[in-house]
């Protein structure tokens, strides 16, 4: 039996290198390259959930805040988005069976924005006051919204200024954003004088300030640093332990003998022995002095 097929369809072998088939091959490769097999309509989904958020249709639980604000919501969406709400609404607590659930100590303006984020994964920080942004961060932490916390932390880097640094640094320490802490520290290193003069300086937590003053790269006149610590201790009278630790971070040998005697001693914050030790280092053990910044510019 012959293996040769006759007839018009099989008269010629298929020319895979021909122009028509080459075009087909190129089109096929283009489809693969463009990944048309994968459909991504996440934006449309987000818009649909935004409509659900704006409507009370099918709501099965109303969240009630301290100021009386009420938010009709959907248990399943809240539970999927937040481990906090999953535990609250599905783990057998009394809220599991309630149609109205009270949320204490919750800022309604911040909560509405964060709740909408939980439905849509979208939020706009532009034009939002720092106080409310900090409320966003607090709620994101409470509700275990890790990506939102990271987004807020990154936004803080964009808006960081001398007059808001203390609030942002305190928040970074509280929530343990190591990357944001270091970013704030480097920002402070370059603006030490301005920071020491800013009224918000006294609002730094003891931990934040200790980290700041321990840095060799935080450069300002040491007498100015001492006076700023003095003001901090006066504004935070209950922080006795922190005040003592902060005073120990002031590098007294970097303050001139005249200023040690005329400006530091009268405050009563440094005992005579510490003053004598500082003078001894200046006169007899200069190699033991721990400078800030570069040695030539650190002398006061």
ABEGO torsion letter per residue (X at the ends): XBABBBEAAAABBBBAABAAAAAAAAAAAAAAAAGAABBBAAAAAAAAAAAAAABABGBABBBBBAAGBBBBBBAAAAAAABAAAAAAAAAGBAAAABABBBBBGBBAAAAAAAAAAAAAGBBBABGBBAAAAAAAAAAAAAAGBAAAAAAAAAAAAAABBAAAAAAAAAAAAAAGBAAAAAAAAAAAAAAAAAAAABAAAAABBAAAAAAAAABAABBBBAAAAAAAAAAAAAABAABAAAAAAAAAABBAAABBAAAAAAAAAAAGABBAAAAAAAAAAAAABAAABBBBEBAAAABX
